Protein backbone atom coordinates (compact mmCIF):
# COMPACT_ATOMS: atom_id res chain seq x y z
CA UNK A 1 0.00 0.00 0.00
CA UNK A 2 1.01 3.62 -0.37
CA UNK A 3 1.15 4.14 3.38
CA UNK A 4 3.87 1.50 3.69
CA UNK A 5 6.23 3.33 1.33
CA UNK A 6 5.68 6.95 2.38
CA UNK A 7 8.69 8.68 4.00
CA UNK A 8 6.95 10.48 6.88
CA UNK A 9 4.09 8.35 8.22
CA UNK A 10 3.29 10.87 10.96
CA UNK A 11 2.24 13.60 8.49
CA UNK A 12 -1.40 14.62 8.24
CA UNK A 13 -3.37 14.78 4.99
CA UNK A 14 -4.03 18.47 5.66
CA UNK A 15 -0.30 19.20 5.91
CA UNK A 16 0.47 17.38 2.69
CA UNK A 17 -2.31 19.09 0.73
CA UNK A 18 -1.36 22.63 1.84
CA UNK A 19 1.30 22.97 -0.84
CA UNK A 20 1.58 22.59 -4.59
CA UNK A 21 3.13 20.29 -5.60
CA UNK A 22 1.97 18.03 -2.79
CA UNK A 23 4.41 17.85 0.10
CA UNK A 24 4.88 14.07 0.19
CA UNK A 25 7.81 11.77 -0.48
CA UNK A 26 7.88 8.05 -1.03
CA UNK A 27 10.74 5.65 -0.29
CA UNK A 28 10.26 4.02 -3.70
CA UNK A 29 9.27 5.25 -7.14
CA UNK A 30 5.57 5.14 -7.88
CA UNK A 31 5.15 3.05 -11.01
CA UNK A 32 2.42 0.81 -12.35
CA UNK A 33 -0.35 0.04 -9.86
CA UNK A 34 1.20 2.23 -7.15
CA UNK A 35 1.12 5.22 -9.50
CA UNK A 36 -2.50 4.44 -10.41
CA UNK A 37 -3.42 4.12 -6.72
CA UNK A 38 -1.75 7.47 -5.95
CA UNK A 39 -3.51 9.26 -8.79
CA UNK A 40 -6.85 7.74 -7.75
CA UNK A 41 -6.31 8.97 -4.18
CA UNK A 42 -5.31 12.48 -5.30
CA UNK A 43 -8.36 12.74 -7.59
CA UNK A 44 -10.65 11.76 -4.71
CA UNK A 45 -9.08 14.22 -2.25
CA UNK A 46 -8.40 17.22 -4.50
CA UNK A 47 -11.87 18.75 -3.95
CA UNK A 48 -12.03 18.07 -0.21
CA UNK A 49 -12.13 21.28 1.82
CA UNK A 50 -10.46 20.84 5.22
CA UNK A 51 -11.18 23.11 8.16
CA UNK A 52 -10.29 23.38 11.84
CA UNK A 53 -13.91 22.87 12.85
CA UNK A 54 -14.72 19.78 14.93
CA UNK A 55 -16.05 16.78 13.00
CA UNK A 56 -19.77 16.08 13.20
CA UNK A 57 -21.50 12.75 12.85
CA UNK A 58 -24.82 12.66 11.00
CA UNK A 59 -26.78 9.42 10.54
CA UNK A 60 -28.53 9.81 7.18
CA UNK A 61 -31.17 7.19 7.95
CA UNK A 62 -32.80 9.30 10.68
CA UNK A 63 -34.29 12.78 10.30
CA UNK A 64 -32.55 14.07 13.41
CA UNK A 65 -29.19 12.60 12.35
CA UNK A 66 -28.88 10.33 15.38
CA UNK A 67 -28.26 6.59 15.01
CA UNK A 68 -30.95 4.32 16.35
CA UNK A 69 -31.41 0.59 15.96
CA UNK A 70 -34.93 1.32 14.72
CA UNK A 71 -33.71 3.55 11.86
CA UNK A 72 -31.17 0.92 10.87
CA UNK A 73 -33.75 -1.87 11.04
CA UNK A 74 -36.35 0.12 9.08
CA UNK A 75 -33.82 0.77 6.33
CA UNK A 76 -32.93 -2.92 6.21
CA UNK A 77 -36.51 -4.14 5.91
CA UNK A 78 -37.44 -1.45 3.37
CA UNK A 79 -34.50 -2.20 1.09
CA UNK A 80 -35.82 -5.57 -0.08
CA UNK A 81 -34.81 -9.14 0.61
CA UNK A 82 -31.45 -9.71 2.27
CA UNK A 83 -29.32 -12.68 1.33
CA UNK A 84 -28.45 -14.90 4.29
CA UNK A 85 -24.93 -15.23 2.93
CA UNK A 86 -24.17 -11.53 3.47
CA UNK A 87 -21.67 -10.67 6.17
CA UNK A 88 -23.85 -7.79 7.37
CA UNK A 89 -24.93 -9.78 10.43
CA UNK A 90 -21.33 -9.81 11.70
CA UNK A 91 -20.78 -6.04 11.36
CA UNK A 92 -20.31 -4.23 14.66
CA UNK A 93 -22.39 -1.06 14.93
CA UNK A 94 -22.49 1.52 17.72
Secondary structure, DSSP 8 states (H G I E B T S, - for coil): -HHHHBS-TT--HHHHTTSSS----BSS---THHHHHHHHHHHHHTT----SS------TTSTTS---HHHHHHHHHHT----TT-GGGG----
